Amino acid sequence: MSAQPVEPSKPTVTYQQLMELAEAFEAEAENRGERARADIANQEITVHMMSPSKKHGRIVSMLVRQIEEQDEDALTFAETRVHHPGLGLCRTADLAVMTQEAYESEEDEEFAAYAPNVSVAFEVVSPSNPANDHITKLRDYPRMGVPVYVIIDPRDGTLTVYSGIDTVSGEPAYRDTPARYKFGDAAQVGTWTLDTATFPRYRT
């Protein structure tokens, strides 16, 4: 029996190519009057159409104000790409916080913030796709080296802080017991104390 011919391996798409495609998707959406964000993982691009509610945007604005009032070294960036090129991963954070020093170290980087330079990533859960924040990003942010991840869920009025990256079952994950708060609590995130009393909730 003759041996079967071996097909030549197909070239693997590069992360640079994926970044360029992600930007092209977002630009095309903008040309159409739409808002979209493109995430990258497993050599694939996932495009999310963006339609955050006023309550979602209000919480992000309140976070920005409180953090910047308490920490003059903190720089806040809403709807910002956070990536790790070495892992081929890119996610869009509702709010990323960096120190001035970290920001200046990568000021030539236009596409995204380098994940290990991000002090905290915040996500405000969307009622249409909660798994993206509670599962996908909870898995990927520690893999990318984001030290603290905060999930704010206006569906049930909770804020959860994940921290302490360690290896769990062979994969990086947040080791520490999550700190859980209800809207109305003073939530401790690093050196900041966040007043959640006026965070709006989604209608149930």
Secondary structure, DSSP 8 states (H G I E B T S, - for coil): --------------HHHHHHHHHHHHHHHHHTT--EEEEEETTEEEEEE----HHHHHHHHHHHHHHHHH-TTEEEEEEEEEEEGGGTEEEEEEEEEEEHHHHHHTTT--S-EEGGGEEEEEEE--TT-THIIIIIHHHHHHHHT-SEEEEEETTTTEEEEEE-EEEETTEEEE-S--EEEETTSEEEETTEEEE-TT------
